[in-house]
């Protein structure tokens, strides 16, 4: 009797587990408003280049070098600066949410002048500011460039982009970014990564079922508001509870086509209506032959205007082979169609054209995105 009861309980538990098998945490589908990365930018100078820096045509670089030397008590005129060992660069970084002073950040460096390479250079102390104009970090260090460039009189060799580099942990946070959770702490706004009415409604239902006693409603397809009855004593714990609620995601029927690389990516939910695809090959051959026409029994003299003539003869032949036919049944997937088209050895470019034609015919139940 106990064995039978155990089997029955196991059978009852299977549908519950299967139902939540595809559920994901809310933090994978949305984020709390105010919790995001903040872009930082700055203008700096890279020293120590081996003759691959900016030329004298970049007056801004020369002015920056003169201003930098002036801060160290060295006064030089712009006309006295002729070294190509310095390059002006734009420095960027991303300040994560809740970053504290002393935390290090990775830095990206890109040349803003006509420097040929940043290999072997060192970035001088550069302040990094946010969109509000405040300095949140400072950057400095040796640049790592994943490429090279060598030049000679009549030849050059280049790999990747030597004018772009990174400085791992090259910036230090000086002040924390502001976090705006919203209001007096009693309300949170959850922003969906991809706005969708169905997903917003599922998030509301999941939060109401998992966290009773809070007011949850969807303001629109991309925003869900959560309001507590009283300000929580531990806001971090409440946010952790909310972002770990399991939500059933919405899988959009979408086919992404990249014409440049010939890549086709389709979701498993994309279905096709009943459709027939016929692809024929038409070959046109044009051949031209040149024949010489010369009068017989006539002595050619330039004064008489008689001369040898070259007469072209063109021949055009059109050959059209049998058009292979592919029938796709109702409810087939895009992968089934591509496998069938591969069976008739259809090139990737033609596969993309077939998908576009099927979408125009109304037999593709989904969105076709062409990049």
C-alpha positions as CSV (number, residue, x, y, z in Angstrom):
1,X,0.0,0.0,0.0
2,X,2.8,2.4,0.8
3,X,4.5,1.6,-2.5
4,X,1.3,2.4,-4.4
5,X,0.8,5.6,-2.5
6,X,4.4,6.6,-3.3
7,X,3.9,6.0,-7.0
8,X,0.7,8.1,-7.0
9,X,2.4,11.0,-5.3
10,X,5.2,10.8,-7.9
11,X,2.7,10.9,-10.7
12,X,1.0,13.9,-9.3
13,X,4.2,15.7,-8.8
14,X,5.3,15.3,-12.5
15,X,2.9,17.8,-14.0
16,X,3.8,20.5,-11.4
17,X,7.5,20.1,-12.2
18,X,6.9,20.1,-15.9
19,X,4.9,23.2,-15.7
20,X,7.6,25.2,-14.0
21,X,10.5,23.6,-16.0
22,X,10.8,26.6,-18.4
23,X,10.3,29.3,-15.7
24,X,13.1,31.7,-15.1
25,X,13.9,34.2,-12.4
26,X,12.4,37.6,-12.8
27,X,15.9,39.2,-12.7
28,X,16.6,37.5,-16.1
29,X,13.7,39.2,-17.7
30,X,13.6,42.6,-16.0
31,X,15.4,44.9,-13.7
32,X,14.6,47.3,-10.8
33,X,14.5,51.0,-12.0
34,X,17.6,52.8,-11.0
35,X,19.8,49.7,-11.0
36,X,21.9,50.0,-14.1
37,X,25.3,50.7,-15.5
38,X,26.4,54.3,-16.1
39,X,28.7,55.3,-18.9
40,X,31.8,57.2,-18.1
41,X,34.0,59.1,-20.6
42,X,37.2,61.2,-20.5
43,X,39.9,62.7,-22.7
44,X,43.5,61.8,-22.1
45,X,47.0,61.4,-23.5
46,X,48.9,58.2,-24.1
47,X,52.7,58.6,-23.7
48,X,55.6,56.2,-24.6
49,X,54.7,55.4,-28.2
50,X,57.5,54.5,-30.5
51,X,56.9,57.1,-33.2
52,X,53.4,55.9,-33.8
53,X,51.5,58.7,-32.1
54,X,49.8,61.8,-33.5
55,X,51.5,64.0,-36.0
56,X,52.2,67.7,-35.8
57,X,49.0,68.3,-37.8
58,X,46.9,67.6,-34.7
59,X,47.1,70.9,-32.9
60,X,44.8,69.7,-30.2
61,X,47.3,67.0,-29.2
62,X,50.1,69.5,-29.1
63,X,48.1,71.9,-27.0
64,X,47.1,69.1,-24.6
65,X,50.8,68.1,-24.2
66,X,51.8,71.7,-23.6
67,X,49.1,72.1,-21.0
68,X,50.1,68.8,-19.3
69,X,53.8,69.8,-19.1
70,X,52.8,73.2,-17.8
71,X,51.2,71.6,-14.7
72,X,54.6,70.1,-13.9
73,X,56.3,73.5,-14.2
74,X,57.6,73.0,-17.8
75,X,56.7,75.8,-20.3
76,X,57.1,74.9,-23.9
77,X,55.7,76.5,-27.1
78,X,53.6,74.5,-29.5
79,X,56.2,74.9,-32.3
80,X,58.8,73.2,-30.1
81,X,56.8,70.0,-29.9
82,X,57.5,67.6,-32.8
83,X,57.5,64.2,-31.2
84,X,55.2,61.4,-32.4
85,X,55.4,59.6,-29.1
86,X,52.1,61.0,-27.7
87,X,48.5,60.3,-28.9
88,X,45.2,61.9,-27.8
89,X,42.6,59.3,-26.8
90,X,39.0,59.0,-25.7
91,X,38.7,56.9,-22.6
92,X,35.4,55.1,-21.7
93,X,34.3,52.8,-18.9
94,X,31.1,51.5,-17.4
95,X,30.2,52.3,-13.8
96,X,28.1,49.5,-12.3
97,X,25.3,50.1,-9.9
98,X,26.3,50.2,-6.2
99,X,30.0,50.7,-7.0
100,X,31.9,51.9,-4.0
101,X,35.1,54.1,-3.9
102,X,38.2,52.1,-4.4
103,X,36.6,49.6,-6.7
104,X,38.4,49.0,-10.0
105,X,36.9,49.1,-13.5
106,X,38.1,48.0,-16.9
107,X,38.9,50.9,-19.3
108,X,38.7,51.1,-23.1
109,X,41.0,53.5,-24.9
110,X,40.5,54.7,-28.6
111,X,42.7,57.1,-30.5
112,X,41.1,60.4,-31.5
113,X,43.9,61.6,-33.8
114,X,46.0,60.2,-36.6
115,X,48.1,57.9,-34.4
116,X,49.1,54.6,-36.2
117,X,49.3,52.4,-33.1
118,X,48.9,52.6,-29.3
119,X,51.1,49.6,-28.7
120,X,53.4,50.1,-25.7
121,X,51.7,53.3,-24.6
122,X,50.8,54.4,-21.1
123,X,47.7,56.4,-20.3
124,X,48.3,59.4,-18.2
125,X,46.0,60.2,-15.2
126,X,42.5,60.8,-16.8
127,X,39.3,61.8,-15.0
128,X,36.2,60.0,-16.1
129,X,32.9,61.9,-15.9
130,X,29.3,60.8,-16.1
131,X,26.4,62.4,-18.0
132,X,25.9,64.8,-15.2
133,X,29.5,66.2,-15.5
134,X,30.7,64.8,-12.2
135,X,33.9,62.8,-11.9
136,X,33.2,59.3,-10.7
137,X,36.5,57.6,-11.5
138,X,40.1,58.2,-12.6
139,X,42.0,56.0,-15.1
140,X,45.7,55.4,-15.7
141,X,47.9,52.5,-16.7
142,X,49.6,50.5,-19.5
143,X,47.5,49.8,-22.6
144,X,47.0,46.3,-23.9
145,X,46.4,46.3,-27.7
146,X,45.3,43.1,-29.4
147,X,46.9,43.9,-32.7
148,X,50.0,45.5,-34.4
149,X,51.0,47.5,-37.4
150,X,54.4,47.6,-39.0
151,X,55.3,49.9,-41.9
152,X,58.1,50.1,-44.4
153,X,58.7,52.4,-47.4
154,X,56.4,50.5,-49.8
155,X,54.6,47.9,-47.6
156,X,52.7,47.6,-44.3
157,X,51.4,44.8,-42.2
158,X,48.4,45.3,-39.8
159,X,46.4,42.9,-37.5
160,X,43.1,43.9,-35.9
161,X,42.9,47.6,-34.7
162,X,46.1,48.8,-33.1
163,X,44.5,52.2,-32.4
164,X,42.1,50.7,-29.8
165,X,43.1,49.1,-26.5
166,X,42.0,48.2,-23.0
167,X,43.4,48.7,-19.5
168,X,42.2,45.8,-17.3
169,X,41.3,47.3,-13.9
170,X,42.7,50.6,-15.1
171,X,40.2,52.9,-13.4
172,X,39.4,53.5,-9.7
173,X,36.0,54.6,-8.5
174,X,36.1,57.9,-6.6
175,X,32.4,58.2,-5.7
176,X,29.3,56.0,-5.8
177,X,26.7,56.5,-8.4
178,X,23.3,57.7,-7.2
179,X,20.6,55.0,-6.8
180,X,17.0,56.2,-7.2
181,X,14.7,53.4,-6.2
182,X,11.8,55.8,-6.3
183,X,9.6,57.7,-3.9
184,X,9.9,57.2,-0.2
185,X,11.0,53.6,-0.4
186,X,7.5,52.1,-0.4
187,X,7.4,51.7,-4.2
188,X,9.5,49.9,-6.8
189,X,9.4,50.0,-10.5
190,X,10.3,46.9,-12.5
191,X,11.4,47.6,-16.1
192,X,11.2,44.7,-18.6
193,X,14.2,44.1,-20.8
194,X,11.8,43.6,-23.8
195,X,8.4,45.2,-23.4
196,X,5.6,42.8,-23.8
197,X,2.0,42.9,-22.6
198,X,1.8,39.1,-22.0
199,X,5.0,39.0,-20.1
200,X,4.0,42.1,-18.0
201,X,0.8,40.3,-17.0
202,X,2.6,37.1,-16.1
203,X,5.0,39.1,-13.9
204,X,2.1,40.7,-12.1
205,X,0.4,37.3,-11.5
206,X,3.6,35.7,-10.3
207,X,4.4,38.5,-7.8
208,X,0.8,38.4,-6.5
209,X,1.0,34.6,-6.0
210,X,4.5,34.6,-4.4
211,X,4.4,37.8,-2.4
212,X,0.9,38.3,-1.0
213,X,0.1,41.6,0.8
214,X,1.8,43.9,-1.8
215,X,0.1,46.0,-4.5
216,X,1.3,45.0,-7.9
217,X,0.0,46.3,-11.2
218,X,1.3,46.8,-14.7
219,X,1.5,50.4,-15.9
220,X,2.2,49.4,-19.5
221,X,4.0,46.7,-21.5
222,X,7.4,47.6,-20.1
223,X,6.8,48.6,-16.5
224,X,5.4,46.9,-13.4
225,X,4.9,48.8,-10.2
226,X,5.3,47.2,-6.8
227,X,4.0,49.1,-3.7
228,X,4.5,48.0,-0.1
229,X,2.0,48.7,2.6
230,X,4.8,50.2,4.7
231,X,8.4,51.1,4.0
232,X,10.4,47.8,4.3
233,X,12.9,47.6,7.0
234,X,15.3,45.7,4.7
235,X,14.9,46.9,1.2
236,X,17.7,44.7,-0.1
237,X,16.0,41.5,1.2
238,X,12.7,42.6,-0.4
239,X,14.3,43.3,-3.8
240,X,16.1,39.9,-3.6
241,X,12.7,38.2,-3.0
242,X,11.1,40.0,-5.9
243,X,13.9,39.3,-8.5
244,X,14.0,35.6,-7.6
245,X,10.3,35.0,-8.3
246,X,9.8,32.4,-11.0
247,X,8.1,33.7,-14.2
248,X,7.2,31.9,-17.3
249,X,8.9,33.7,-20.2
250,X,7.3,34.6,-23.5
251,X,9.0,33.1,-26.5
252,X,8.4,35.2,-29.6
253,X,8.1,33.6,-32.9
254,X,11.0,35.3,-34.7
255,X,13.4,34.5,-37.5
256,X,16.6,36.5,-37.7
257,X,18.4,36.6,-41.0
258,X,21.8,38.2,-41.6
259,X,22.3,38.7,-45.3
260,X,26.0,39.7,-44.9
261,X,27.0,36.4,-43.3
262,X,24.3,34.2,-44.6
263,X,23.2,33.2,-41.0
264,X,19.6,32.2,-40.3
265,X,18.5,31.8,-36.6
266,X,14.9,30.7,-35.9
267,X,13.1,30.1,-32.6
268,X,11.5,26.7,-32.0
269,X,8.0,28.2,-31.9
270,X,8.1,29.5,-35.5
271,X,5.7,27.5,-37.6
272,X,4.9,27.5,-41.3
273,X,1.7,27.2,-43.1
274,X,1.3,24.8,-46.0
275,X,3.5,26.0,-48.8
276,X,5.3,24.8,-51.9
277,X,8.7,26.2,-52.9
278,X,9.9,25.9,-56.5
279,X,13.4,27.0,-57.3
280,X,14.7,26.7,-60.9
281,X,18.0,27.4,-62.5
282,X,18.2,29.5,-65.6
283,X,21.6,29.7,-67.3
284,X,22.3,32.0,-70.2
285,X,25.4,31.4,-72.3
286,X,26.6,34.1,-74.7
287,X,29.5,33.2,-77.1
288,X,31.0,35.5,-79.7
289,X,33.2,34.4,-82.5
290,X,35.2,36.7,-84.9
291,X,35.4,35.8,-88.5
292,X,37.6,37.3,-91.2
293,X,36.0,38.4,-94.5
294,X,38.4,39.0,-97.4
295,X,37.4,39.4,-101.1
296,X,38.8,36.6,-103.3
297,X,40.8,37.3,-106.5
298,X,41.1,41.0,-105.7
299,X,44.4,42.8,-105.2
300,X,44.0,44.9,-102.1
301,X,45.0,48.4,-102.5
302,X,44.6,51.1,-99.8
303,X,43.6,53.7,-102.4
304,X,40.6,51.6,-103.6
305,X,39.2,51.4,-100.1
306,X,39.2,47.6,-100.2
307,X,40.4,45.9,-97.1
308,X,40.0,42.9,-94.9
309,X,36.9,43.0,-92.6
310,X,36.5,41.3,-89.2
311,X,32.9,40.3,-88.6
312,X,31.7,39.2,-85.1
313,X,29.1,36.5,-84.8
314,X,27.3,36.1,-81.5
315,X,25.4,33.1,-80.3
316,X,23.0,33.2,-77.3
317,X,21.7,30.0,-75.7
318,X,19.3,29.8,-72.7
319,X,19.2,26.6,-70.7
320,X,16.7,26.1,-67.9
321,X,17.0,23.0,-65.9
322,X,14.2,21.3,-64.0
323,X,12.9,23.3,-61.0
324,X,13.1,21.2,-57.8
325,X,9.9,21.3,-55.8
326,X,9.8,21.3,-52.0
327,X,6.4,20.8,-50.2
328,X,6.2,21.9,-46.6
329,X,3.3,20.5,-44.6
330,X,1.1,22.5,-42.2
331,X,2.8,23.2,-38.8
332,X,6.4,22.5,-40.0
333,X,9.2,24.5,-38.4
334,X,11.7,26.7,-40.1
335,X,14.4,24.1,-39.3
336,X,12.4,21.5,-41.2
337,X,12.2,23.9,-44.2
338,X,15.9,24.6,-44.1
339,X,16.7,20.9,-43.9
340,X,14.5,20.3,-47.0
341,X,16.1,23.1,-48.9
342,X,19.6,21.8,-48.0
343,X,18.5,18.5,-49.4
344,X,18.2,20.0,-52.8
345,X,21.6,21.8,-52.3
346,X,20.2,25.3,-52.2
347,X,22.8,27.9,-51.2
348,X,22.4,29.9,-48.1
349,X,21.7,33.1,-50.0
350,X,18.8,31.4,-51.8
351,X,17.5,30.1,-48.5
352,X,17.2,33.6,-47.3
353,X,15.4,34.6,-50.4
354,X,13.0,31.7,-50.0
355,X,12.2,32.8,-46.4
356,X,11.5,36.3,-47.5
357,X,9.1,35.0,-50.2
358,X,7.4,32.7,-47.7
359,X,6.9,35.7,-45.4
360,X,5.5,37.8,-48.2
361,X,3.1,34.9,-49.1
362,X,1.8,34.9,-45.5
363,X,2.9,31.3,-44.7
364,X,5.4,32.3,-42.0
365,X,3.7,32.5,-38.6
366,X,6.2,34.9,-37.0
367,X,8.4,37.9,-37.4
368,X,11.1,38.0,-40.0
369,X,14.0,40.3,-39.0
370,X,16.6,41.0,-41.7
371,X,19.9,42.5,-40.5
